[in-house]
Every structure is written in C-alpha cells, then in structure tokens.
C-alpha cells in the first residue's frame, strides 16, 4: 500500500455519532457512517484513542492499551467496524500513545505499590529538573509517599515511560503486535519524538526544557527498533509520527525510507503563525509570510531529502483552520476549498479532520462554562493570574481552545444536529443548523470539491509522487508551488486573502489544463487575475 496517493480521515470518536444515546460518540456510530466516508473517497480512518481511560486528557491518558473503552463499545464492536470498513476498502489507523500512560494504568499502580520491576518502567528521580509540563506547571510530581518524583511532560495523571528499559519497549511492541494481529493497518504515534530522553536528566531553562528531551539521537534508534520488531515487515502498514517542536532535519531522518523508522511526520509549525512571540494563549492575525516560508522550506527540503510530510490544517488539538485563516463571514466556502487545495495538491499525505469536508467552524461559545478541555481551563486561570480581564482571557481561550474542533459532528438540522438524541458531552457549535452534512450534500459544494481533490491524487502521479518547488516565493498574497514528475508539471496557486491579485503566468502554463478551480472558469492569460481566496491548479 503506497501511502503517497492515500488520503486519511481523522475521527474524534467522542464527537462523531452517538448510537446508544449517552451523549458520547461510539464505534457503532462510526460504522453507521462508513458509506458517507466511502462517498468522500478516503482510504483510512484515524481514530483518536478508544482505549480505557479516565479521560483526563480525552483518552490520551491510556489505562489499558489492548482493550476498548466501554464508553465507545466493545472489542467485538471494534472488530465489526474494522471488517465493515475493510469491505469498503477503508483501513483503520489507531492512535498509539507511547510516551506516557495514565496513572490509573496497572503498571503505574504496581509501581506505586512498591514493585521494583514496574518502578523501572517510569522516570523517577530524587531531584526533579526545572522542566515545565506542556499543560502548565512543573513537569514532575511526587511519586506516592516516597521521596521521589515522576516525570509527566503532559498532565500530572500521564506518567512518562522510560524507553531505555528494554522491558518497557517489549511491552509496547507487544501492544503493536496485538493490533496488527487484528488486522489494523495504520498507526499514528502520539508525541513520539519525546520518548528518547537522556539517561542523565539535567536542568534546561531554555524553552521550558524542551531541548533536553525533544528529537534526541536515541529517539531515532528507539523508533527504528520499534519498526523492525513490529510493523516494518508489512509494506501495507502506514505509520505517522506526531512530532512536537521538531526540525526538518529530524523529520527527514524519521521518514527517509532507507532508515526504516516511519512513513511520515506531522509537524505543527505552520499552526503557530498566529502565536504572539511563539506563545499559544495569545491573539494576533496569522503571519502569512511566516506560513508561506514554512510551507516552502518544509516542502522543498523534505522533497530534496526524500522525507515525507503528513499534511493537515485541522485536528483534535487545533481550532478550526477556517476561523484562523479565512474571513469566514463572506468567504467560508471559497476559503475552505482554497485551504483544501493548498495541502491536497501538495507533496505529502493529506489528512482531513471530521467536519472539515463540510466547512465546519469553531463553536462560538458564550462562556467558559461550555469548555471542558483541561488545557483550556488551566490556560484561562493562568491568563487571569497574569492580569488579563475575564473578558480578555475568555476571548483568547475562545480563539485557541482544543474544544473548538471537538464539538459534535453536525449531521443534520434535528435536535443536537443528528449527533445524539440527548445532551452531548460537549455543546454543539452555533452553526449546526446552517452547516451540516445533510445540507451540504443537498446544496453545498465543499464536500464535492474534497471528493475531486482525493480523486486527483489517485489519478495524477505528479500529485502523489512529484517533487516540490516554491513558486512566487516573495509574493505577499500567493502561496504557490510547482510539482514535477517525469514529464508532467502542476502549478498550484493559492490566494490567501480576500482581495483580488494579479500575477504573471509563465507562458508554458498558458496552454495548460485547469485541473481544479474553486471559482467558475478562469481564462489562462499572461496577466492572471486571482479572485479572493481563489485556488487554481494548472497541469501540463
């Protein structure tokens, strides 16, 4: 299975479809909507964690890696879902959270009970370092009633595992074998580039301590070991690593096929271009120059280095891209298509996050009482403590909260938008009546545009296999690139603003074929006018 012509769809199971009316989405709900996903044309469904979990971090705090959370159903439900998906030529990708386990996990509980074997599974120290947790506060917490501390780079209930211990690696590799034996063909590895901490941990005041544990050389060794011990022998398995604060150089190493680590990597730099001074909990208009420069540097260097990007705008940890990059009041539809073209015609494997294919927006909540995400609640308190007014703090959370993308999928105009017949675990967005699947399929055009993009990737090797070269790199409004493969070329032009722009079209493309365009017919002339948020792909 080549991963280069595939398109992967991410489902946040809690919010997709509730069939047993408990307000939470479930595996049967996903199965029920397989025909919809088949219609869209995707090849694989990435499910955010479906394992038993206290849900302190919405399932990324795993209490048992080889069971199904009763909240979502049973193992039989999972097996039925996978069989039904396979029958439609759709595979399943599971989320593997291998940096940490929930403190409810049997391993941590046994460690707390004094079992030396399991204490060695964790990173325990007499003297904590100055590292800061990614969810705020100290990255160390007291280990039971001992004098030691355990490392938690994330929530206090997520204890980091010690990958230097061969027993830990064996346990995790067995988890992969368990799911491979069930027929799972995809794995997304959560924050996999922080598993390789140094054996001697030291203070690192720089950047909250991140340089001390991110992308360390040992990390590549651990991932290669994992590849060789498990999925590396099955060419049909697709793997993607989520890389926190990573570099292009490292992502080439993670994904260059000869190194036998992973197929592709997610990085988040392009989604930090609206962070003031690099800080998430701030508000500023996105920096287009920075966005474009990031796309060009990653696109070009990964192309030259034979690495591979996982391409995305949206996921369960990000506000909706439409609200961040597009003037949605007037240009939601054109903007949704432009953003889609910018990544689907690009070099890398595109990911669609549920609801993106119908142009879903942030929920536009009215008060903090509607938010449930631990990171957002902590951030609000920290903003208040730092002197922000309640109104100002709320506006920042409203713009940046992870809950923005976690609201229930908007299926139709019935109560709770067809997601459930009872109050959902998280409130619906305000646009549920105007933006939903039923309405989009009847009278919208975003869904069908996504269908076209997915089809083009399958039909044109220049899209799935071609090299990447920046085009009009200095233009203040256009993100453009050139894809080349054998004797084919594809020029992709994306206007990122709500104003018309005129560019000079290279002569060789004036007789080209327009493969896709988010506006009615555009004449290919030397002085080419691109309308607000227009995206145009010209093939020759």
C-alpha positions as CSV (number, residue, x, y, z in Angstrom):
1,X,0.0,0.0,0.0
2,X,1.7,3.2,-1.1
3,X,0.9,5.9,1.4
4,X,1.6,8.6,-1.2
5,X,-1.7,8.5,-3.0
6,X,-3.8,7.9,0.1
7,X,-6.0,10.4,2.0
8,X,-6.6,9.8,5.7
9,X,-9.7,11.0,7.7
10,X,-9.4,11.7,11.4
11,X,-12.3,10.8,13.6
12,X,-12.6,12.1,17.2
13,X,-14.8,9.1,18.4
14,X,-16.4,11.0,21.3
15,X,-17.9,13.5,18.8
16,X,-18.7,11.6,15.6
17,X,-22.0,9.8,16.2
18,X,-23.8,8.6,19.3
19,X,-25.9,5.5,18.8
20,X,-26.7,4.5,22.4
21,X,-27.9,8.0,23.5
22,X,-25.4,8.6,26.3
23,X,-24.2,11.9,24.7
24,X,-20.9,10.4,23.6
25,X,-20.0,9.1,20.2
26,X,-19.2,5.4,19.8
27,X,-17.8,2.7,17.4
28,X,-21.2,1.8,16.2
29,X,-21.7,5.4,15.2
30,X,-18.5,5.3,13.1
31,X,-19.7,2.0,11.4
32,X,-23.1,3.6,10.7
33,X,-21.4,6.4,8.7
34,X,-19.0,4.3,6.7
35,X,-21.0,4.8,3.5
36,X,-20.6,8.6,3.9
37,X,-16.8,8.2,4.3
38,X,-16.7,5.9,1.3
39,X,-18.6,8.5,-0.7
40,X,-16.0,11.1,0.3
41,X,-13.3,8.8,-1.0
42,X,-10.9,8.4,1.9
43,X,-8.6,5.4,2.3
44,X,-8.1,5.2,6.0
45,X,-9.7,6.3,9.3
46,X,-7.5,7.5,12.1
47,X,-9.4,7.1,15.4
48,X,-8.3,9.2,18.3
49,X,-7.7,6.9,21.4
50,X,-10.5,4.4,22.0
51,X,-8.9,2.6,25.0
52,X,-10.0,2.6,28.6
53,X,-9.0,5.9,30.2
54,X,-10.1,8.2,33.0
55,X,-10.3,10.8,30.2
56,X,-8.3,13.5,31.9
57,X,-6.8,14.2,28.5
58,X,-9.6,12.9,26.4
59,X,-8.2,9.4,26.1
60,X,-4.6,10.3,25.6
61,X,-4.2,9.1,29.2
62,X,-4.4,5.4,28.4
63,X,-5.2,2.9,31.2
64,X,-5.1,-0.2,29.0
65,X,-3.6,-0.4,25.5
66,X,-5.3,-3.6,24.4
67,X,-8.9,-3.1,25.4
68,X,-11.8,-0.9,24.2
69,X,-13.2,1.9,26.5
70,X,-16.8,0.8,27.3
71,X,-17.7,4.4,26.6
72,X,-17.1,3.6,22.9
73,X,-18.3,0.0,22.8
74,X,-16.7,-3.5,22.9
75,X,-13.8,-5.3,21.2
76,X,-16.5,-7.0,19.1
77,X,-17.8,-3.6,18.0
78,X,-14.2,-2.6,17.0
79,X,-13.7,-5.9,15.1
80,X,-17.1,-5.4,13.3
81,X,-16.2,-1.8,12.4
82,X,-12.9,-2.9,11.0
83,X,-14.4,-5.7,9.0
84,X,-17.2,-3.4,7.6
85,X,-14.6,-0.7,6.7
86,X,-12.3,-3.3,5.0
87,X,-15.3,-4.4,2.9
88,X,-15.4,-0.9,1.6
89,X,-11.6,-0.8,1.1
90,X,-11.1,1.5,4.1
91,X,-8.5,0.7,6.7
92,X,-8.2,1.7,10.3
93,X,-5.4,3.7,11.9
94,X,-5.1,3.6,15.7
95,X,-3.6,6.2,17.9
96,X,-0.6,4.9,19.9
97,X,0.2,7.0,23.0
98,X,3.6,5.5,23.8
99,X,5.3,8.4,25.6
100,X,3.2,8.0,28.8
101,X,0.4,6.0,30.4
102,X,-2.4,7.1,32.7
103,X,-1.5,6.9,36.4
104,X,-4.5,4.5,36.5
105,X,-2.6,2.1,34.3
106,X,-1.8,-1.2,36.0
107,X,2.0,-0.6,35.5
108,X,1.9,2.7,37.4
109,X,-0.3,1.3,40.1
110,X,2.1,-1.6,40.6
111,X,5.0,0.8,40.7
112,X,3.2,2.8,43.4
113,X,2.6,-0.4,45.4
114,X,6.3,-0.8,45.5
115,X,7.1,-3.3,42.8
116,X,10.6,-2.5,41.6
117,X,10.1,-4.1,38.2
118,X,7.3,-1.5,37.4
119,X,9.0,1.4,39.1
120,X,11.7,0.9,36.5
121,X,9.0,1.5,33.8
122,X,8.9,5.1,34.8
123,X,11.3,8.1,35.0
124,X,11.7,8.5,38.8
125,X,14.3,10.9,40.3
126,X,15.2,12.1,43.7
127,X,15.9,15.6,42.3
128,X,13.4,16.9,39.7
129,X,14.7,19.1,36.9
130,X,13.4,22.6,36.0
131,X,11.3,21.2,33.1
132,X,7.8,22.7,32.6
133,X,4.8,20.5,31.7
134,X,3.3,21.2,28.3
135,X,-0.1,21.6,30.1
136,X,1.4,24.2,32.5
137,X,3.2,23.9,35.9
138,X,6.1,21.7,36.9
139,X,6.8,18.5,34.8
140,X,7.4,16.5,38.0
141,X,5.0,15.2,40.6
142,X,5.6,13.4,44.0
143,X,5.7,9.6,43.5
144,X,3.3,8.3,46.1
145,X,4.6,8.6,49.6
146,X,8.2,8.1,48.6
147,X,10.8,10.9,48.5
148,X,10.9,10.6,44.7
149,X,9.3,12.4,41.8
150,X,7.9,11.0,38.5
151,X,8.2,12.8,35.2
152,X,5.0,13.9,33.4
153,X,5.6,16.0,30.4
154,X,1.8,16.4,30.0
155,X,-0.9,16.1,32.6
156,X,0.0,15.0,36.1
157,X,-2.0,11.9,35.5
158,X,0.1,11.0,32.5
159,X,3.4,9.4,33.7
160,X,6.2,9.3,31.2
161,X,7.6,5.8,30.3
162,X,11.3,5.0,30.4
163,X,12.1,3.8,26.9
164,X,15.7,3.0,28.0
165,X,14.2,0.0,29.8
166,X,14.0,-3.0,27.3
167,X,11.1,-4.4,29.3
168,X,9.1,-1.2,28.5
169,X,9.9,-1.5,24.8
170,X,8.9,-5.1,24.8
171,X,5.5,-4.2,26.4
172,X,4.8,-1.5,23.8
173,X,5.9,-3.6,20.9
174,X,3.6,-6.3,22.1
175,X,0.8,-3.8,22.0
176,X,1.5,-3.1,18.3
177,X,1.6,-6.9,17.6
178,X,-1.8,-7.3,19.3
179,X,-3.4,-4.7,17.0
180,X,-1.5,-5.9,13.9
181,X,-2.8,-9.4,14.6
182,X,-6.3,-8.0,14.5
183,X,-5.7,-6.5,11.0
184,X,-5.0,-2.9,11.9
185,X,-3.1,-1.3,9.0
186,X,-2.2,2.2,10.4
187,X,-0.6,3.7,13.5
188,X,-0.4,7.3,14.5
189,X,2.2,7.7,17.2
190,X,1.4,10.5,19.7
191,X,4.3,12.9,20.5
192,X,6.7,10.1,19.5
193,X,9.8,12.4,19.3
194,X,9.9,13.0,23.1
195,X,10.2,9.3,24.1
196,X,14.1,9.4,24.0
197,X,15.1,11.3,27.0
198,X,18.7,11.4,28.0
199,X,19.6,8.9,30.7
200,X,21.1,11.7,32.9
201,X,18.4,14.4,33.1
202,X,19.6,17.9,33.5
203,X,18.1,21.4,34.1
204,X,17.4,23.2,30.9
205,X,15.9,26.7,31.5
206,X,15.8,27.3,27.7
207,X,12.3,26.9,26.2
208,X,10.7,25.2,29.3
209,X,13.3,22.3,29.0
210,X,12.2,21.1,25.5
211,X,15.7,20.9,24.0
212,X,16.6,18.4,26.8
213,X,14.1,15.8,25.7
214,X,13.0,16.5,22.1
215,X,14.4,14.8,19.0
216,X,17.4,13.3,20.9
217,X,19.5,11.0,18.7
218,X,18.4,8.0,20.8
219,X,14.8,8.7,19.6
220,X,15.7,7.6,16.1
221,X,17.2,4.4,17.5
222,X,14.1,3.6,19.5
223,X,11.8,4.2,16.5
224,X,13.9,2.0,14.3
225,X,13.8,-0.8,16.9
226,X,10.0,-0.5,17.0
227,X,9.8,-0.6,13.2
228,X,12.0,-3.7,13.0
229,X,10.2,-5.5,15.8
230,X,6.7,-4.9,14.6
231,X,5.1,-3.1,11.5
232,X,8.3,-2.8,9.4
233,X,7.7,-6.2,7.9
234,X,4.3,-5.3,6.4
235,X,4.5,-2.8,3.5
236,X,0.8,-2.3,3.7
237,X,1.0,-0.7,7.2
238,X,1.0,3.2,7.2
239,X,2.7,5.0,10.1
240,X,2.8,8.6,11.1
241,X,4.6,10.3,13.9
242,X,3.3,13.4,15.7
243,X,6.4,15.5,16.2
244,X,6.4,18.1,18.9
245,X,8.7,21.2,18.3
246,X,10.6,19.3,15.7
247,X,13.0,20.2,12.9
248,X,13.1,19.5,9.1
249,X,16.4,17.7,9.5
250,X,14.9,15.3,12.1
251,X,11.8,14.7,10.1
252,X,13.9,13.7,7.0
253,X,15.6,11.2,9.3
254,X,12.3,9.9,10.7
255,X,10.8,9.4,7.2
256,X,13.6,8.6,4.8
257,X,12.6,5.1,3.7
258,X,16.1,3.5,3.9
259,X,16.3,4.4,7.6
260,X,13.2,2.2,8.4
261,X,11.6,4.5,11.0
262,X,8.2,5.9,10.0
263,X,6.3,6.7,6.7
264,X,5.6,10.4,7.5
265,X,5.5,13.0,10.2
266,X,3.2,15.7,11.5
267,X,4.7,19.0,12.5
268,X,2.9,22.0,13.9
269,X,5.0,25.0,13.0
270,X,2.5,26.2,10.4
271,X,-0.2,26.3,13.0
272,X,1.8,28.6,15.3
273,X,1.8,31.5,12.9
274,X,-0.9,33.2,15.0
275,X,1.0,32.8,18.2
276,X,2.4,36.1,19.6
277,X,6.1,35.6,20.4
278,X,5.5,31.8,20.0
279,X,3.0,31.7,22.9
280,X,-0.2,29.8,22.2
281,X,-2.5,31.7,24.6
282,X,-2.3,35.0,22.7
283,X,-4.2,36.6,19.9
284,X,-2.9,38.0,16.7
285,X,-3.7,37.8,12.9
286,X,-1.8,35.0,11.2
287,X,1.6,35.8,9.8
288,X,1.3,34.9,6.1
289,X,4.9,35.5,5.3
290,X,5.9,33.0,8.0
291,X,3.2,30.5,7.0
292,X,4.4,30.6,3.4
293,X,8.1,30.4,4.3
294,X,7.4,27.3,6.5
295,X,5.5,25.5,3.7
296,X,8.2,26.3,1.2
297,X,11.1,25.3,3.5
298,X,9.5,22.0,4.6
299,X,8.2,21.3,1.1
300,X,11.5,21.9,-0.6
301,X,13.8,20.3,1.9
302,X,11.7,17.2,2.6
303,X,11.5,16.8,-1.2
304,X,15.3,17.0,-1.6
305,X,15.9,14.8,1.4
306,X,13.4,12.2,0.4
307,X,11.4,12.7,3.6
308,X,7.6,12.7,3.6
309,X,5.1,15.1,5.3
310,X,1.7,14.4,6.7
311,X,-0.3,17.4,5.6
312,X,-3.1,18.9,7.6
313,X,-4.9,22.1,8.7
314,X,-7.2,20.6,11.4
315,X,-7.1,18.0,14.1
316,X,-8.5,17.4,17.6
317,X,-5.9,19.7,19.1
318,X,-6.4,22.8,16.9
319,X,-9.1,25.4,16.4
320,X,-10.8,25.2,13.0
321,X,-8.4,26.5,10.3
322,X,-11.3,28.4,8.6
323,X,-11.6,30.6,11.7
324,X,-7.8,31.2,11.8
325,X,-7.0,31.9,8.1
326,X,-10.2,32.9,6.3
327,X,-12.7,35.8,6.6
328,X,-15.5,33.3,7.1
329,X,-18.4,35.7,7.2
330,X,-18.1,36.3,3.5
331,X,-15.7,33.6,2.2
332,X,-16.2,30.4,4.1
333,X,-16.9,28.3,1.0
334,X,-14.1,29.7,-1.2
335,X,-11.7,29.7,1.7
336,X,-12.5,26.1,2.7
337,X,-11.7,25.0,-0.9
338,X,-8.5,27.1,-1.1
339,X,-7.2,25.6,2.1
340,X,-8.0,22.1,0.9
341,X,-6.2,22.6,-2.4
342,X,-3.2,24.1,-0.7
343,X,-2.5,20.8,1.0
344,X,-4.2,18.1,-1.1
345,X,-2.2,19.1,-4.2
346,X,1.0,19.3,-2.2
347,X,3.8,16.8,-1.6
348,X,2.8,14.7,1.3
349,X,-0.2,12.7,2.6
350,X,-3.3,14.8,3.3
351,X,-5.4,14.3,6.4
352,X,-9.0,15.5,6.7
353,X,-10.4,16.2,10.2
354,X,-14.0,15.4,10.6
355,X,-16.3,18.2,9.6
356,X,-13.6,19.9,7.6
357,X,-15.1,18.5,4.4
358,X,-18.4,20.4,5.1
359,X,-16.6,23.6,6.2
360,X,-17.4,23.4,9.9
361,X,-16.5,26.4,12.1
362,X,-15.5,27.0,15.7
363,X,-18.5,26.7,18.0
364,X,-18.5,30.3,19.1
365,X,-19.2,29.5,22.8
366,X,-20.5,32.3,25.0
367,X,-18.9,31.4,28.3
368,X,-16.1,29.4,30.0
369,X,-18.8,27.0,31.4
370,X,-19.1,25.4,27.9
371,X,-15.4,24.4,27.8
372,X,-14.3,21.0,29.2
373,X,-10.7,20.7,27.9
374,X,-8.1,20.6,30.7
375,X,-5.6,22.7,28.8
376,X,-8.2,25.4,28.1
377,X,-9.4,25.6,31.7
378,X,-5.8,25.8,33.0
379,X,-4.9,28.5,30.4
380,X,-7.9,30.6,31.4
381,X,-6.8,30.6,35.1
382,X,-3.2,31.3,34.1
383,X,-4.3,34.3,31.9
384,X,-6.4,35.7,34.8
385,X,-3.5,35.2,37.2
386,X,-1.2,37.1,34.7
387,X,-3.5,40.1,34.9
388,X,-5.9,39.6,32.0
389,X,-9.5,40.6,32.5
390,X,-12.1,37.8,32.4
391,X,-13.3,39.1,29.0
392,X,-9.8,39.2,27.5
393,X,-8.9,35.8,28.9
394,X,-12.1,34.3,27.5
395,X,-11.5,35.8,24.0
396,X,-8.1,34.2,23.9
397,X,-9.4,30.8,25.0
398,X,-12.3,31.1,22.5
399,X,-9.8,31.5,19.7
400,X,-7.3,28.8,20.7
401,X,-9.1,26.1,22.6
402,X,-8.8,22.5,21.5
403,X,-12.6,22.2,22.2
404,X,-13.1,24.2,19.1
405,X,-12.6,21.1,17.0
406,X,-14.0,18.6,19.4
407,X,-17.7,19.7,19.2
408,X,-20.1,17.1,17.9
409,X,-20.2,16.4,14.1
410,X,-23.0,18.3,12.5
411,X,-25.1,15.8,10.6
412,X,-28.5,17.4,10.1
413,X,-30.9,20.0,11.4
414,X,-32.6,17.9,14.0
415,X,-32.1,18.4,17.8
416,X,-28.4,18.0,18.6
417,X,-27.7,18.0,14.9
418,X,-28.3,14.3,14.4
419,X,-25.2,13.5,16.6
420,X,-27.4,12.3,19.5
421,X,-30.9,12.5,20.9
422,X,-29.6,13.5,24.3
423,X,-27.4,16.4,25.6
424,X,-23.9,15.8,24.1
425,X,-20.8,15.7,26.2
426,X,-19.7,19.0,24.6
427,X,-22.0,21.7,23.3
428,X,-22.7,21.9,19.6
429,X,-21.5,24.8,17.6
430,X,-23.8,27.7,16.8
431,X,-23.8,27.0,13.1
432,X,-25.1,23.4,13.4
433,X,-28.4,24.3,11.6
434,X,-26.7,26.1,8.7
435,X,-23.6,23.9,8.3
436,X,-24.3,20.2,8.4
437,X,-23.8,17.1,6.3
438,X,-27.4,16.8,5.1
439,X,-27.5,20.4,3.9
440,X,-24.0,20.2,2.4
441,X,-24.8,17.1,0.3
442,X,-28.0,18.6,-0.9
443,X,-26.9,22.1,-1.8
444,X,-23.3,22.7,-0.9
445,X,-20.1,22.4,-2.9
446,X,-17.2,21.9,-0.3
447,X,-17.8,18.1,0.0
448,X,-17.8,17.6,-3.7
449,X,-14.6,19.7,-4.0
450,X,-12.9,17.4,-1.5
451,X,-14.1,14.4,-3.5
452,X,-12.4,15.9,-6.6
453,X,-9.1,16.6,-4.8
454,X,-9.0,13.0,-3.4
455,X,-9.7,11.6,-6.9
456,X,-7.0,13.8,-8.5
457,X,-4.3,12.4,-6.1
458,X,-5.2,8.9,-7.3
459,X,-5.2,9.8,-11.0
460,X,-2.1,12.1,-11.3
461,X,1.3,10.8,-10.2
462,X,2.6,14.4,-10.3
463,X,0.4,15.0,-7.2
464,X,1.2,11.8,-5.3
465,X,4.9,11.4,-6.4
466,X,6.1,14.7,-7.8
467,X,8.9,16.9,-6.3
468,X,8.2,20.3,-4.7
469,X,9.5,23.7,-5.8
470,X,8.4,27.1,-4.5
471,X,6.7,29.4,-7.0
472,X,6.4,33.2,-6.5
473,X,8.0,32.8,-3.1
474,X,8.2,36.5,-2.5
475,X,4.6,37.3,-3.4
476,X,2.7,39.0,-0.4
477,X,-0.6,37.2,-1.0
478,X,0.1,34.0,-3.0
479,X,1.2,30.6,-1.7
480,X,2.3,28.9,-5.0
481,X,4.3,25.8,-5.8
482,X,5.3,23.7,-8.7
483,X,5.1,19.9,-8.7
484,X,7.2,17.9,-11.2
485,X,7.2,14.2,-12.1
486,X,8.8,12.8,-15.2
487,X,7.4,15.0,-18.0
488,X,4.4,16.3,-16.0
489,X,4.2,19.6,-14.2
490,X,1.5,21.0,-12.0
491,X,1.4,24.7,-10.9
492,X,-0.7,25.4,-7.8
493,X,-1.7,29.0,-7.0
494,X,-3.5,29.9,-3.7
495,X,-4.6,33.4,-2.9
496,X,-4.6,33.6,0.9
497,X,-6.5,36.9,1.1
498,X,-9.9,38.5,0.5
499,X,-8.6,40.8,-2.3
500,X,-8.1,40.1,-6.0
501,X,-4.4,39.8,-7.0
502,X,-2.8,39.8,-10.5
503,X,0.2,37.6,-11.2
504,X,2.2,36.9,-14.3
505,X,1.5,33.4,-15.5
506,X,4.6,31.6,-17.1
507,X,4.0,31.2,-20.8
508,X,4.3,27.4,-20.7
509,X,1.2,27.2,-18.4
510,X,-1.0,29.5,-20.6
511,X,-1.9,26.5,-22.7
512,X,-2.2,24.2,-19.7
513,X,-5.2,22.4,-18.4
514,X,-7.0,23.6,-15.3
515,X,-7.3,20.5,-13.1
516,X,-9.3,22.2,-10.3
517,X,-10.5,25.7,-9.6
518,X,-12.7,26.9,-6.7
519,X,-14.3,29.6,-8.9
520,X,-16.1,29.3,-12.3
521,X,-13.9,29.1,-15.4
522,X,-10.8,31.2,-15.3
523,X,-9.1,32.2,-18.5
524,X,-5.4,31.4,-18.5
525,X,-3.8,34.7,-19.6
526,X,-0.4,36.3,-19.1
527,X,-1.9,38.7,-16.6
528,X,-3.8,36.2,-14.5
529,X,-6.4,37.6,-12.0
530,X,-6.9,35.5,-8.9
531,X,-10.1,36.3,-7.0
532,X,-10.4,36.4,-3.2
533,X,-9.2,33.0,-1.8
534,X,-9.0,31.6,-5.3
535,X,-7.1,28.3,-5.8
536,X,-6.1,27.2,-9.2
537,X,-4.1,24.1,-10.3
538,X,-2.7,24.1,-13.9
539,X,-1.4,20.9,-15.4
540,X,0.9,20.5,-18.4
